[in-house]
Amino acid sequence: QVQLRESGGGLVQPGGSLRLSCAASGIIFSTYAMGWYRQAPGKQRELVAQITRGGSTNYADSVKGRFTISRDNAKNTVYLQMNSLKPEDTAVYYCNARFGTQISGYWGQGTQVTVSS
């Protein structure tokens, strides 16, 4: 029973910050690449950030310099620090775990992030 549970979403003002967490169970966490995706109303799900088992990171151009992904293997948790938030960051954010050459992997239930005055 694999479970990915996101937390930390909420309502924030433009320019504010938020930290998302994703706690994983049922997998050997340190062997999985982890990622954050988001889906805004009426739009397709898109990759926000990812981090490999070795710690290499990659970001969507739209969030580069504002968001930081990190992982704590001792806590089986991946984080997304979100700074300088914009209204266009509003979306449901999903956690993803992928092993080796898997295309899809496992998904969390999502957490809502709303950026509005």
VMD Tcl script that draws the C-alpha trace (Angstrom):
set ca {
  {0.00 0.00 0.00}
  {1.88 2.98 -1.37}
  {0.76 6.34 -0.01}
  {1.90 9.87 -0.83}
  {0.30 12.55 1.32}
  {0.68 16.24 0.49}
  {0.18 19.01 3.03}
  {0.87 22.72 3.46}
  {-1.42 24.19 0.84}
  {-3.66 27.15 1.51}
  {-4.54 30.74 0.64}
  {-1.70 33.27 0.42}
  {-1.30 36.82 -0.87}
  {0.76 37.61 -3.98}
  {4.43 37.85 -3.03}
  {3.94 35.52 -0.09}
  {5.52 32.15 0.66}
  {4.31 28.64 1.28}
  {6.02 25.31 2.00}
  {4.49 22.09 0.71}
  {5.37 18.69 2.16}
  {4.85 15.18 0.80}
  {5.27 12.25 3.16}
  {5.73 8.84 1.51}
  {5.09 5.36 2.82}
  {5.12 1.89 1.27}
  {8.22 2.57 -0.86}
  {11.95 2.62 -0.30}
  {11.95 6.39 -0.46}
  {15.66 6.93 -1.06}
  {15.54 4.90 -4.30}
  {12.82 7.05 -5.91}
  {13.01 10.25 -7.87}
  {10.46 12.72 -6.49}
  {8.56 15.48 -8.21}
  {5.93 18.17 -7.81}
  {3.29 18.75 -10.48}
  {0.40 21.20 -10.59}
  {-2.90 21.54 -12.41}
  {-4.77 24.82 -12.71}
  {-8.47 25.01 -13.64}
  {-8.95 24.34 -17.35}
  {-5.29 23.47 -17.89}
  {-3.19 20.32 -18.22}
  {-1.07 18.97 -15.39}
  {2.49 20.25 -15.65}
  {5.83 19.49 -14.04}
  {6.90 22.09 -11.48}
  {10.08 20.60 -10.01}
  {11.82 17.27 -9.60}
  {14.69 15.86 -7.59}
  {16.57 12.64 -8.32}
  {17.74 10.05 -5.83}
  {21.18 11.64 -6.16}
  {19.90 15.13 -5.37}
  {19.94 16.71 -8.83}
  {17.09 19.18 -9.37}
  {15.14 20.51 -12.32}
  {12.51 23.27 -12.47}
  {9.92 24.59 -14.85}
  {11.02 27.93 -16.32}
  {7.97 29.61 -14.78}
  {9.10 28.85 -11.21}
  {12.89 28.89 -11.55}
  {14.45 31.16 -8.96}
  {11.28 31.24 -6.85}
  {10.67 27.59 -5.89}
  {13.07 25.12 -4.28}
  {12.58 21.36 -4.10}
  {14.39 19.32 -1.45}
  {14.18 15.91 0.17}
  {14.85 14.41 3.58}
  {15.36 10.67 3.16}
  {15.42 10.10 6.93}
  {11.86 11.46 7.09}
  {10.66 9.98 3.77}
  {9.56 13.47 2.82}
  {9.97 15.80 -0.14}
  {9.38 19.56 0.16}
  {8.56 22.43 -2.15}
  {9.46 25.88 -0.83}
  {7.45 28.45 -2.78}
  {8.49 32.12 -2.59}
  {7.35 35.26 -4.40}
  {4.06 33.59 -5.23}
  {1.98 34.88 -8.13}
  {-1.73 34.47 -8.91}
  {-0.77 32.24 -11.84}
  {0.73 29.77 -9.34}
  {-2.81 28.95 -8.20}
  {-3.39 25.23 -8.77}
  {-3.72 21.85 -7.14}
  {-0.20 20.61 -6.43}
  {0.55 16.88 -6.65}
  {3.45 14.82 -5.34}
  {4.95 12.10 -7.56}
  {7.35 9.23 -6.86}
  {9.11 7.43 -9.72}
  {11.47 4.46 -9.58}
  {14.23 3.92 -12.12}
  {12.94 4.21 -15.66}
  {9.23 4.25 -14.73}
  {7.19 6.69 -16.79}
  {4.42 7.47 -14.28}
  {5.03 6.10 -10.78}
  {2.83 6.95 -7.79}
  {0.74 10.05 -7.06}
  {-0.58 11.84 -4.00}
  {-4.09 13.22 -3.62}
  {-3.08 16.84 -4.16}
  {-3.17 20.01 -2.10}
  {-4.78 23.30 -3.14}
  {-2.65 26.43 -3.41}
  {-4.50 29.70 -3.99}
  {-2.64 32.99 -4.49}
  {-5.00 35.95 -4.25}
  {-5.38 39.33 -2.58}
}
mol new
graphics top color blue
foreach p $ca { graphics top sphere $p radius 0.5 }
foreach p [lrange $ca 0 end-1] q [lrange $ca 1 end] { graphics top cylinder $p $q radius 0.2 }
display resetview
